[in-house]
Amino acid sequence: MPMLELVHVQPPTTFFNQPSLSRWQKIYVGTVTLNSLARLDALAVNHYELQLRFTCGNNVTEGPLYVDVYRDPGYSPCSGRFASPAGEIIQVRETVTPGAQLYTLLLPGLELQHAQISINSAQDPPYFPGPFSINGQGWLLAPSQGLKGQAGKVFQLQILVTFGQNRSCHGMLKVKVLPVPSSQISFLGQARNITILDDLAPGSQVVQVRARGFDVRYEILSPVPCPLFSIGRGDGVVRTTAPLELAQAWGAAVTRLQVKAYERLRPWASVDLDLTVNVRSVNRWPPRCLPAMLVTEIPETTPVGTVLNTFTCTDPDSPGSTLNYELRFHSPPGPASLCLRGRALEVNATLDCDTPGACFQHAASILVLDGGQPLMTTEVPVLVMVIPVNEFSPACVPHTFRIREDAGPHTLLGSVVGTDKDYPHNSIEYDISGGPTAFSVDRLSGTPTPGLGWKGGTRVDCKLRLWAPLLGEIHLLGSLDYELQTLYRLTVLVTDQSQDQDPTNRRSGSCTITIEVEDVNDHAPECQPPFQELTIYAPLGRSVEVTKVSCWVPQEPQRLVFSYSIVGGNSQSRFSLQGPILVLNNMLGPPWPEQPHTHELLIRVADAGRSIPHLSATATVIVHLVPWSTSTAATRTRSAAVTSVTTPLLVTDTEAFWQPEPWFVVVLTVTSALFLLALGWLFSRLFQGLAQMLQTPRKPAQALLLNSIQGTEESIEGFMEAPRMEMPQTPSSAMSLQLFDGRAQDSRESPSSQTTLHLGPLSLFSPSQHLLSPPGNHYLLFP
């Protein structure tokens, strides 16, 4: 359990209790309280320094706590002898001037509170010659009637002090009236402080005092008895009566003598004189100190204010005398890190060994001086060695390296730079924690330089201790394959070394190194099938998609970007590539051949992207072009490659299909409508002709009918052309046409009266040579 204790208080006092320690959440809270006897007075002491010590196991930490005492404007009680039951005694002579200032009542702080001071005790005559008074400044004034004839009386005055809000205190003043001496006896000008050496022999004169008066006598009033000094009754010479050597009689250092001078015939006529005799030792020996020499080691983390040692020095000539201490620095010069407070040598500033040249061996000396004559001194050598402490953990910066997958073993990827705030800053070892074994890091690299080291607790020079900026070089040990793994993460440990006197006290840190494997193109694409043979019926005036080249890299299925180009067989530039799609262009180019033609195309497929080198493969496509004709149905080709050892076999299956173009449907609809209109108009003309033939003679009717038929035939020839298929006829009517006159005839009559019917098929085709409807025959009857 931790412990908090109060070491000492400056200035010394017992107002403060020992601190208590309590745990709150995850921290300890110390509490310092005032005891019940504490009486704080800001006018007497307004600052206390408490030295606290916190102990937790073997860890001891000390630190100061400063307590400032402030004046409370609302609290200022009466204090001192004025507030005691006996009161303050004032002695005045009866010849004092009436109304003169006899005493000043000092109550600190009351002047800020506008205190009112008054005498509340009775001052009735005849005992009082007149009333005493106190003004606003606290002055006690004699009565206006004076004190003549009041010798031997003591006047008691009760004083009431009112301040603040209805707050008050009481005190007492006693005024003692003294008679006037019968004669004017007094001491002549005399020094009150005398200093002598302790080597005076008994009976030696110290000082002579003289007083003005008639037949004056002298005597020592105090101390009684006086073992060291005596005074001549008639001459007033003070002499020593015993040896004054301070080593044997320390009480002789200061002696206060009260000397009385009086007239022999009137002893009541007297006067007193206070003398102080200081005995100073004669220096024979310099001060003696423990320890006589200080050699110590402290870690650089020693807090400011830590006491390294307290020197105990004494003066053999004058034991117990006060000695003066001075700290003198030798190397490095200047009071930077150490200071002397009284007899204690303390750490004055932060000791930092983490910058070059900052960790020193502090050589100094403490000069001890006594106050004797002649002045004698003692010098205490001090050597303080600051030991470096491994305070900080090293660190390194995460980094990303790139390496080609075809890099060989022992390839250098880069370096990891570790830094350490402890000095030397770059004394670091590198290691890889776990991770892949395909990489390694150099434990140490760099140029060793001379420096300092530690051996057996002593700092010594060494040849190979400090290192130049160390770089943990990362090397490749094995082989890489982008297709198997593209990213590696290494945890590099950085551990410091030679940063502490204890070689086992080491710190470490880590950082993540990312290694990206760059792809190297080492597999060529493959096409399936590598050989195609196609038959295309190519219509004029538009482009036709021939086939699609399908290629990939089996070892790298993620590689999908390829470039395609025709490198052979496209002499007339009839083919082009739209990505992997082979297109036949019929819009432009040389005249289209009337006979089938074969093209053997070589298509180069190369991988694209940043990977180099670019590898390629060649696919062969044989295209048989067949010109489009009206009697040829459009085909759709499906090819399947059969793999063999020598020559691939291409199986072609042709299926007929009918797929009219949208514009053809529109044209057919308009044409059909026009045809129906023309047919209706034709039948209307025929019916009109027949009606006229029934109403007119035969010949005119025949002529009219013939004209009508001729006009109708011309109209029909303007709309369509139909091949005619003649049916077998009799020889007599093979080259003639017998027109029907509207009369019925028997078939058994002469052949000239028979009617010949010409039937012919009517087929409609679109300009693109596609069939409009399923195959069928349509017939028209012509009379």
ZAPAGU-986266 format. One line per 5 residues: for each residue x negated, y negated, z of C-alpha. Coordinates in steps of 0.001 Angstrom, whole numbers. Layout:
! ZAPAGU-986266
X,Y,Z ~ ...;
***
This chain:
! ZAPAGU-986266
0,0,0 ~ -1320,-3488,-837 ~ -2036,-5942,1963 ~ -2013,-9750,2087 ~ -3793,-11506,4917;
-4675,-15054,5966 ~ -8468,-15361,6215 ~ -8808,-18884,7529 ~ -7195,-22344,7482 ~ -9023,-25592,6855;
-8787,-27714,8976 ~ -8423,-25043,11662 ~ -4922,-24718,13074 ~ -2562,-22059,14407 ~ 530,-23462,12727;
711,-20696,10092 ~ 1736,-17077,10651 ~ 83,-14125,8949 ~ 1707,-13690,5496 ~ 4116,-10917,4703;
4251,-8916,1467 ~ 7379,-7510,-149 ~ 8043,-5778,-3448 ~ 10534,-7313,-5856 ~ 11197,-5412,-9084;
7685,-4667,-10348 ~ 5737,-7395,-8562 ~ 4705,-8154,-4990 ~ 5856,-11394,-3378 ~ 3865,-12868,-519;
5494,-15178,2050 ~ 3685,-17617,4336 ~ 5707,-19155,7213 ~ 5179,-21715,9981 ~ 5240,-20490,13536;
7474,-21923,16236 ~ 4645,-23994,17740 ~ 3863,-25848,14527 ~ 3878,-29613,14871 ~ 3116,-31194,11522;
2032,-34816,11373 ~ 1345,-36259,7945 ~ -494,-39203,9475 ~ -2887,-36869,11289 ~ -3361,-34092,8716;
-1625,-34160,5367 ~ -3464,-31314,3589 ~ -4177,-27734,4627 ~ -6148,-25156,2643 ~ -5203,-21545,3359;
-7574,-18842,2105 ~ -5578,-15682,1323 ~ -6981,-12228,623 ~ -5041,-9597,-1370 ~ -6246,-6002,-998;
-4961,-3164,-3183 ~ -7051,-35,-2908 ~ -10635,-966,-3710 ~ -9589,-4160,-5468 ~ -9964,-7245,-3266;
-8969,-10662,-4544 ~ -9139,-13966,-2678 ~ -7602,-17270,-3542 ~ -6641,-20561,-1927 ~ -3153,-21814,-1101;
-2848,-25568,-663 ~ -194,-27011,1666 ~ 469,-30743,1428 ~ 2325,-32451,4294 ~ 4389,-35505,3358;
5738,-38171,5649 ~ 9444,-37994,6332 ~ 10802,-41541,6227 ~ 13737,-40467,8365 ~ 11682,-38960,11200;
9145,-40893,13257 ~ 9430,-40145,16990 ~ 7601,-42001,19685 ~ 4364,-40252,20450 ~ 1223,-40525,22523;
891,-41779,26075 ~ 3534,-44359,25315 ~ 6172,-41558,25207 ~ 4728,-39552,28107 ~ 6362,-39704,31561;
3361,-41611,32972 ~ 3488,-44156,30201 ~ 772,-46393,28806 ~ -1201,-48498,31330 ~ -2320,-51994,30421;
-4755,-53981,32616 ~ -4729,-57773,32411 ~ -6174,-60469,34618 ~ -3943,-62828,36444 ~ -5493,-65716,34595;
-4051,-64589,31277 ~ -2508,-67357,29175 ~ 1288,-67541,29423 ~ 2946,-65962,26353 ~ -352,-64386,25270;
-389,-61082,23392 ~ -1066,-58341,25902 ~ -512,-55150,23854 ~ 466,-54008,20387 ~ 2952,-51178,20211;
1915,-49050,17205 ~ 4634,-46725,15903 ~ 3522,-45649,12409 ~ 6233,-45504,9818 ~ 8765,-47549,11744;
7891,-50681,9852 ~ 9444,-49106,6749 ~ 12645,-48337,8602 ~ 13123,-51811,10034 ~ 12815,-50542,13629;
14057,-52705,16474 ~ 11973,-52716,19699 ~ 13328,-54051,22946 ~ 12778,-53846,26720 ~ 15803,-52297,28372;
14533,-52143,31991 ~ 15397,-54752,34593 ~ 12948,-57675,35109 ~ 14587,-59315,38034 ~ 12797,-61830,40265;
11245,-62239,42715 ~ 9139,-59243,41708 ~ 8864,-60382,38123 ~ 7595,-63925,37654 ~ 9413,-63960,34345;
10465,-61542,31640 ~ 7996,-59854,29312 ~ 9041,-59815,25660 ~ 8317,-57855,22429 ~ 8505,-59489,19053;
9331,-57848,15706 ~ 5691,-56919,15121 ~ 5511,-54795,18280 ~ 3488,-57327,20286 ~ 3995,-57337,24048;
3844,-60956,25207 ~ 3096,-62232,28719 ~ 5847,-64070,30565 ~ 6119,-67743,29768 ~ 5496,-68498,33504;
2137,-66656,33416 ~ 833,-64061,35911 ~ -980,-66352,38309 ~ -756,-64976,41847 ~ 497,-61555,40629;
-2831,-59751,41171 ~ -2397,-56198,42379 ~ 1121,-55780,40954 ~ 2113,-53152,38397 ~ 5070,-53985,36182;
6951,-51012,34643 ~ 8653,-51742,31332 ~ 11092,-49296,29663 ~ 10845,-49705,25878 ~ 13726,-48742,23541;
12879,-48172,19877 ~ 15874,-48018,17496 ~ 15388,-46960,13878 ~ 17226,-45277,11050 ~ 20901,-44518,11424;
21581,-44686,15173 ~ 18297,-42996,16006 ~ 16107,-44089,18911 ~ 13340,-43083,21276 ~ 12022,-44299,24634;
8618,-45107,26036 ~ 7027,-46748,29049 ~ 4424,-49483,29467 ~ 2784,-50293,32801 ~ 1137,-53696,33116;
-1464,-53830,35916 ~ -2536,-57330,36944 ~ -6207,-57629,38022 ~ -7645,-60382,40241 ~ -10217,-62844,38990;
-13789,-61989,40143 ~ -15331,-64434,42602 ~ -18436,-64940,40505 ~ -19328,-64592,36857 ~ -21519,-61434,36828;
-22153,-59886,33422 ~ -24688,-57826,31480 ~ -27023,-59577,29136 ~ -27128,-58502,25500 ~ -27862,-54829,25612;
-27950,-52004,23102 ~ -25341,-49408,23921 ~ -26964,-46435,22016 ~ -30488,-45314,22783 ~ -32378,-42498,21005;
-35380,-40842,22592 ~ -37565,-37783,21850 ~ -37363,-34649,23901 ~ -41093,-34664,24613 ~ -40810,-37435,27243;
-42236,-36444,30540 ~ -40144,-36773,33709 ~ -40267,-40345,35087 ~ -40689,-41921,31654 ~ -38768,-45123,31024;
-35798,-44805,28711 ~ -34272,-48306,28810 ~ -33904,-51292,31146 ~ -30568,-53035,31684 ~ -30123,-56549,33055;
-27133,-58427,34462 ~ -26507,-62089,35261 ~ -25645,-62720,38924 ~ -27020,-63307,42418 ~ -29087,-60487,43932;
-27776,-57897,41457 ~ -28016,-54205,42172 ~ -27565,-51253,39728 ~ -26225,-47772,40061 ~ -25004,-44929,37805;
-21277,-44339,38190 ~ -21113,-41304,35915 ~ -22062,-38607,35569 ~ -22414,-37904,39267 ~ -24736,-36303,39984;
-26934,-37200,37022 ~ -29642,-34478,36679 ~ -31553,-35991,33751 ~ -31642,-39732,34350 ~ -31892,-42249,37205;
-31790,-46021,37455 ~ -33778,-48390,39636 ~ -31441,-50177,42030 ~ -33329,-53438,41805 ~ -34888,-53490,38309;
-32237,-51579,36293 ~ -34819,-49274,34618 ~ -33358,-45962,33444 ~ -35905,-43129,33672 ~ -35970,-39436,32989;
-35884,-37161,35981 ~ -36349,-33760,34252 ~ -37812,-32321,31005 ~ -35581,-33012,27985 ~ -36736,-30203,25679;
-33621,-29235,23794 ~ -34700,-25661,23261 ~ -34210,-25049,27006 ~ -31652,-27741,27815 ~ -29236,-28085,24923;
-26858,-30194,27023 ~ -29418,-32970,27083 ~ -28899,-33857,23447 ~ -26291,-36543,24258 ~ -25724,-38134,27622;
-23176,-40869,28314 ~ -24083,-43073,31294 ~ -21782,-45573,32976 ~ -23962,-48184,34761 ~ -22532,-50595,37311;
-24070,-53970,38190 ~ -22868,-55763,41350 ~ -23985,-58427,43825 ~ -25474,-57049,46907 ~ -23561,-59414,49185;
-20241,-59135,47333 ~ -19924,-55597,46036 ~ -16450,-56226,44637 ~ -17980,-58609,42141 ~ -19171,-56041,39613;
-19325,-55233,35926 ~ -19715,-51890,34100 ~ -21815,-50913,31059 ~ -21550,-47725,28970 ~ -24793,-46332,27592;
-25252,-43353,25245 ~ -28636,-41628,25341 ~ -29372,-39368,22348 ~ -32220,-36954,22765 ~ -33830,-35881,19504;
-36100,-32966,19392 ~ -39612,-33228,18126 ~ -39987,-31022,14998 ~ -42448,-28241,15490 ~ -40862,-25452,13382;
-38920,-25414,10139 ~ -35442,-23928,10074 ~ -35138,-20156,9930 ~ -32538,-18605,7606 ~ -30907,-15222,7124;
-31183,-13932,4502 ~ -34588,-15338,3667 ~ -34053,-14463,-8 ~ -30890,-13638,-1952 ~ -30936,-11288,-4954;
-27524,-10093,-6118 ~ -25626,-8863,-9160 ~ -22098,-9923,-9943 ~ -19816,-8946,-12824 ~ -18808,-11582,-15326;
-15182,-11207,-14237 ~ -15908,-12544,-10747 ~ -13194,-15144,-10027 ~ -14027,-18749,-9322 ~ -14382,-19442,-5624;
-15797,-16034,-4743 ~ -18328,-16326,-1908 ~ -21578,-14635,-2855 ~ -23243,-15106,504 ~ -23101,-17268,3618;
-26464,-18403,4918 ~ -27127,-18536,8640 ~ -29901,-20983,9496 ~ -31097,-22252,12873 ~ -33653,-24806,14003;
-36019,-23334,16623 ~ -36753,-26825,17881 ~ -33116,-27684,18379 ~ -30798,-24667,18513 ~ -27244,-25537,17533;
-28228,-28695,15731 ~ -26619,-29515,12415 ~ -28637,-28660,9330 ~ -28242,-29948,5798 ~ -28097,-27599,2779;
-28917,-28466,-808 ~ -28632,-26225,-3894 ~ -31320,-26664,-6514 ~ -31119,-24920,-9908 ~ -34142,-23704,-11828;
-32779,-21659,-14768 ~ -30502,-22431,-16379 ~ -30651,-26051,-15241 ~ -27545,-27758,-14022 ~ -24890,-26672,-11500;
-22716,-24917,-14021 ~ -21851,-21545,-12520 ~ -22742,-21729,-8814 ~ -22033,-24222,-6070 ~ -22740,-24575,-2353;
-19899,-25329,31 ~ -21380,-25863,3459 ~ -23433,-22730,4077 ~ -21531,-20568,1529 ~ -22774,-19936,-2001;
-19750,-19620,-4294 ~ -18962,-19053,-7955 ~ -18208,-22449,-9423 ~ -17139,-21633,-12990 ~ -16052,-18732,-15134;
-18926,-16393,-15891 ~ -18692,-15480,-19556 ~ -21087,-13062,-21213 ~ -19137,-12871,-24467 ~ -21059,-15581,-26304;
-24722,-15333,-27301 ~ -26974,-16710,-24601 ~ -24140,-17218,-22107 ~ -24948,-14349,-19764 ~ -27836,-15627,-17638;
-29939,-14709,-14709 ~ -29248,-17674,-12465 ~ -32366,-18670,-10552 ~ -31908,-21280,-7836 ~ -33001,-22136,-4344;
-31289,-23465,-1252 ~ -33172,-26206,576 ~ -32378,-26355,4304 ~ -33294,-29609,6103 ~ -33253,-30366,9804;
-32735,-33776,11288 ~ -35932,-33927,13300 ~ -39050,-36023,13022 ~ -41010,-35295,11012 ~ -38494,-33816,8610;
-39052,-30103,8057 ~ -37421,-27912,5411 ~ -37005,-24267,4445 ~ -36371,-23021,900 ~ -34338,-19834,315;
-34858,-18306,-3178 ~ -31659,-17196,-4946 ~ -31461,-14886,-7977 ~ -27979,-14068,-9294 ~ -27741,-11682,-12248;
-24473,-11645,-14181 ~ -23481,-8178,-15417 ~ -21383,-7929,-18561 ~ -18032,-6197,-18226 ~ -16174,-4464,-21005;
-13080,-6624,-20913 ~ -11617,-6452,-24405 ~ -10664,-3639,-26730 ~ -12090,-3731,-30238 ~ -9772,-4229,-33169;
-9798,-3859,-36913 ~ -7603,-5246,-39662 ~ -5321,-2903,-41644 ~ -6316,-2675,-45262 ~ -5202,-1025,-48481;
-7657,621,-50872 ~ -7015,2007,-54348 ~ -8884,4888,-55937 ~ -8528,6749,-59218 ~ -7433,10338,-58943;
-10452,11452,-60993 ~ -12928,9929,-58504 ~ -15633,12349,-57449 ~ -16718,13310,-53941 ~ -18745,10829,-51861;
-17094,7907,-53661 ~ -17089,4759,-51529 ~ -13549,3390,-51163 ~ -14333,393,-48989 ~ -15250,-641,-45481;
-13347,-1177,-42250 ~ -14597,-4202,-40329 ~ -14196,-3878,-36567 ~ -14594,-6803,-34194 ~ -14948,-7022,-30433;
-14667,-10100,-28229 ~ -17225,-8612,-25852 ~ -20863,-9374,-26570 ~ -22435,-7968,-28692 ~ -19340,-8401,-30818;
-19964,-5684,-33387 ~ -21405,-2783,-31434 ~ -18682,-430,-32630 ~ -18295,3231,-33548 ~ -15780,4362,-36155;
-13817,7577,-36382 ~ -10706,8915,-38103 ~ -7961,10153,-35777 ~ -6291,13189,-37344 ~ -4937,12556,-40823;
-6169,14103,-44062 ~ -9603,15680,-44234 ~ -10232,14376,-47731 ~ -11780,11208,-46342 ~ -14497,10350,-43835;
-15752,7185,-42178 ~ -19337,6418,-41180 ~ -19624,6282,-37397 ~ -22255,3558,-37548 ~ -23650,1479,-40364;
-25563,-1748,-40372 ~ -28999,-3084,-39561 ~ -30252,-2668,-35973 ~ -31833,-5720,-34422 ~ -33808,-6182,-31192;
-31754,-7109,-28173 ~ -31123,-6457,-24507 ~ -29846,-3360,-22819 ~ -29268,-1894,-19380 ~ -31346,750,-17692;
-30844,1795,-14113 ~ -28847,-1352,-13368 ~ -31637,-3581,-14722 ~ -31437,-5552,-17918 ~ -34388,-4677,-20161;
-35536,-5317,-23701 ~ -34922,-2580,-26228 ~ -35796,-2013,-29864 ~ -32534,-690,-31296 ~ -29662,-1999,-29271;
-27721,-4722,-31000 ~ -26280,-4190,-34441 ~ -25588,-6480,-37324 ~ -21930,-6666,-38449 ~ -20946,-3016,-38593;
-18855,-1794,-41474 ~ -17120,1582,-41239 ~ -17562,2808,-44792 ~ -14833,5171,-45968 ~ -15912,7911,-48386;
-14002,10484,-50398 ~ -14901,14068,-49505 ~ -12718,16151,-51836 ~ -10645,15758,-54957 ~ -7392,13872,-55478;
-4311,14666,-57520 ~ -1845,11913,-58205 ~ 851,14437,-59053 ~ 549,16104,-55620 ~ 135,13052,-53387;
2,9369,-54223 ~ -465,7801,-50789 ~ -2682,8519,-47781 ~ -2607,6812,-44395 ~ -5653,6979,-42163;
-5785,5927,-38516 ~ -9276,4568,-37946 ~ -10395,4414,-34312 ~ -12877,1712,-33339 ~ -14695,2298,-30035;
-17124,-150,-28498 ~ -20475,848,-27072 ~ -23106,-740,-24814 ~ -20622,-3330,-23584 ~ -20795,-2452,-19919;
-23372,-1423,-17345 ~ -21386,1767,-16953 ~ -21817,3675,-20247 ~ -18582,5575,-19644 ~ -16526,2374,-19548;
-15566,2156,-23204 ~ -12551,712,-24932 ~ -11024,1570,-28249 ~ -8528,274,-30761 ~ -7129,1436,-34055;
-5783,239,-37369 ~ -4057,1897,-40287 ~ -5856,2179,-43605 ~ -3653,2863,-46613 ~ -5189,4605,-49638;
-3230,4476,-52882 ~ -4144,7012,-55536 ~ -4077,5557,-59032 ~ -2737,7784,-61744 ~ -5157,8872,-64455;
-3583,10108,-67664 ~ -4804,13687,-67964 ~ -1795,15472,-69510 ~ -554,14925,-73065 ~ 3181,14847,-73765;
4924,17870,-75305 ~ 7893,17836,-77691 ~ 10636,20399,-77868 ~ 11038,21575,-80484 ~ 7689,20644,-82005;
9028,21448,-85494 ~ 12423,20562,-86990 ~ 13894,21108,-90435 ~ 17118,19304,-91285 ~ 19411,18871,-94323;
21068,15463,-94543 ~ 23827,14388,-96940 ~ 23039,10755,-97157 ~ 25771,8316,-98239 ~ 24816,5089,-99892;
25068,1718,-98181 ~ 24600,2671,-94560 ~ 22039,4113,-92122 ~ 22284,7618,-90784 ~ 20863,8987,-87520;
18771,12018,-88475 ~ 17590,13484,-85180 ~ 16213,12624,-81727 ~ 12674,13544,-80721 ~ 12703,14935,-77179;
9318,14793,-75435 ~ 8045,14835,-71828 ~ 5031,15690,-69703 ~ 5759,18947,-67836 ~ 3076,18218,-65192;
4409,14691,-64627 ~ 8195,14769,-64948 ~ 8404,11247,-63593 ~ 6615,9875,-66645 ~ 9471,8837,-68957;
8031,5988,-70995 ~ 6629,6941,-74431 ~ 5879,5151,-77661 ~ 6984,6643,-80998 ~ 5602,6013,-84476;
5754,7686,-87891 ~ 2208,8431,-88955 ~ 2840,10510,-92105 ~ 5406,11445,-94780 ~ 7222,8108,-94810;
5695,6890,-98056 ~ 8826,5109,-99308 ~ 9705,3765,-95848 ~ 13112,5378,-95971 ~ 12873,6395,-92336;
12375,4384,-89176 ~ 12316,5028,-85432 ~ 14582,3432,-82876 ~ 12816,4697,-79785 ~ 12965,8500,-79998;
15739,8430,-82638 ~ 14818,9013,-86308 ~ 17029,6909,-88606 ~ 17511,7134,-92406 ~ 17842,3661,-93935;
20055,3565,-97096 ~ 20736,-146,-97079 ~ 17465,-1241,-98667 ~ 14508,361,-100310 ~ 13778,2012,-103645;
16571,3417,-105862 ~ 18228,6453,-104473 ~ 17254,9707,-106235 ~ 19995,11663,-107937 ~ 18494,15015,-107011;
17835,16453,-103508 ~ 14488,15426,-102082 ~ 12406,16721,-99135 ~ 10417,14537,-96688 ~ 7898,16000,-94241;
7501,13418,-91453 ~ 4805,13366,-88774 ~ 5902,11544,-85628 ~ 3242,10544,-83073 ~ 4442,10470,-79453;
2075,8709,-77000 ~ 2514,7934,-73299 ~ 2880,4269,-72434 ~ 2224,2200,-69343 ~ -859,1193,-67356;
-2386,4674,-67226 ~ -5394,5123,-69416 ~ -6413,6805,-71640 ~ -3196,7125,-73662 ~ -2689,10725,-74785;
-384,11703,-77629 ~ 1284,14619,-79402 ~ 2654,15031,-82947 ~ 6088,16369,-83842 ~ 6926,17536,-87394;
10347,16831,-88885 ~ 11227,18146,-92409 ~ 14261,16363,-93823 ~ 16063,17635,-96968 ~ 17990,14689,-98400;
21022,15591,-100599 ~ 22687,12694,-102427 ~ 26357,12175,-101605 ~ 28931,13118,-104269 ~ 32689,13127,-104430;
32877,16866,-104442 ~ 30562,17258,-101442 ~ 31988,17246,-97957 ~ 30140,15473,-95182 ~ 28123,17804,-93015;
26942,17919,-89465 ~ 23651,19678,-88809 ~ 22822,21613,-85736 ~ 19267,22877,-85486 ~ 17855,25460,-83181;
14190,26304,-83108 ~ 13129,29891,-82899 ~ 9653,30211,-81547 ~ 7341,32614,-83269 ~ 3673,33188,-83346;
3110,31872,-86871 ~ 5948,29761,-88385 ~ 9052,28426,-86658 ~ 12406,29478,-88206 ~ 15142,26835,-88616;
18751,28100,-88725 ~ 21221,25647,-90317 ~ 25009,25925,-89899 ~ 27203,23631,-92023 ~ 30780,22792,-91104;
33218,20686,-93142 ~ 34861,17781,-91416 ~ 37036,14870,-92393 ~ 36572,11516,-90692 ~ 37953,8513,-92619;
36623,5058,-92028 ~ 39003,2463,-90512 ~ 38895,237,-93581 ~ 39819,3224,-95755 ~ 43011,3786,-93762;
43991,139,-94351 ~ 43306,348,-98098 ~ 45259,3603,-98406 ~ 48262,2104,-96613 ~ 48334,-963,-98900;
47887,1185,-102013 ~ 50728,3525,-101014 ~ 53056,593,-100446 ~ 52247,-857,-103866 ~ 52737,2554,-105449;
56187,2964,-103926 ~ 57180,-509,-105120 ~ 56011,303,-108618 ~ 57855,3606,-108604 ~ 61092,1961,-107514;
60741,-667,-110184 ~ 60172,2096,-112789 ~ 63296,4023,-111855 ~ 65349,850,-111892 ~ 64227,169,-115458;
65019,3715,-116499 ~ 68514,3536,-115145 ~ 69087,211,-116861 ~ 67942,1724,-120180 ~ 70228,4707,-119875;
73168,2476,-119127 ~ 72530,416,-122256 ~ 72201,3508,-124416 ~ 75618,4709,-123367 ~ 77177,1403,-124377;
75386,770,-127759 ~ 74952,2765,-131014 ~ 72422,5589,-131080 ~ 69605,4011,-133015 ~ 69503,800,-131173;
69700,2825,-128028 ~ 66819,4971,-129123 ~ 64781,1964,-129975 ~ 65643,350,-126656 ~ 64810,3521,-124775;
61554,3857,-126666 ~ 60555,325,-125800 ~ 61488,926,-122203 ~ 59444,4091,-122057 ~ 56482,2396,-123676;
56676,-460,-121228 ~ 56906,1951,-118404 ~ 53917,3951,-119620 ~ 51854,809,-119863 ~ 52801,-114,-116338;
51957,3308,-115045 ~ 48631,3295,-116865 ~ 47842,26,-115135 ~ 48230,1574,-111704 ~ 46795,5019,-112101;
45113,7431,-114406 ~ 46171,11015,-114246 ~ 44833,13819,-116361 ~ 47579,15528,-118165 ~ 48032,19262,-118527;
50219,20130,-121465 ~ 52456,23132,-121320 ~ 52601,25500,-124334 ~ 54889,24207,-127086 ~ 56182,25445,-130420;
54079,24554,-133404 ~ 56826,22418,-134846 ~ 56766,20064,-131871 ~ 53046,20156,-130929 ~ 52183,16737,-132300;
55542,15006,-131953 ~ 57644,13685,-129154 ~ 61385,14170,-129176 ~ 63026,11438,-127172 ~ 66123,12169,-125151;
69108,10170,-126314 ~ 71360,10960,-123460 ~ 73221,13769,-125120 ~ 73159,17328,-123966 ~ 71740,19920,-126275;
71612,23641,-126254 ~ 68298,25262,-125792 ~ 69090,27593,-128604 ~ 69145,24756,-131040 ~ 66238,23792,-133253;
62870,23240,-131693 ~ 62954,19605,-132623 ~ 65609,19001,-130051 ~ 63622,20375,-127095 ~ 62155,18175,-124312;
58461,18405,-123470 ~ 57286,17897,-119847 ~ 53672,16826,-119119 ~ 52511,17643,-115607 ~ 49183,16456,-114209;
47618,16462,-110787 ~ 47158,13144,-108947 ~ 44239,13017,-106495 ~ 43278,9954,-104513 ~ 39748,9428,-103171;
38236,6798,-101047 ~ 35237,4865,-102280 ~ 33151,6670,-99680 ~ 34150,10003,-101263 ~ 35904,11279,-98108;
39208,13121,-98478 ~ 42224,11172,-97347 ~ 44365,14194,-96490 ~ 44067,17927,-96517 ~ 43678,19326,-100016;
46969,19507,-101948 ~ 48495,18713,-105390 ~ 50855,15849,-106188 ~ 52766,15763,-109462 ~ 54531,13072,-111476;
57238,13838,-114066 ~ 57051,11844,-117304 ~ 60059,12261,-119730;
***
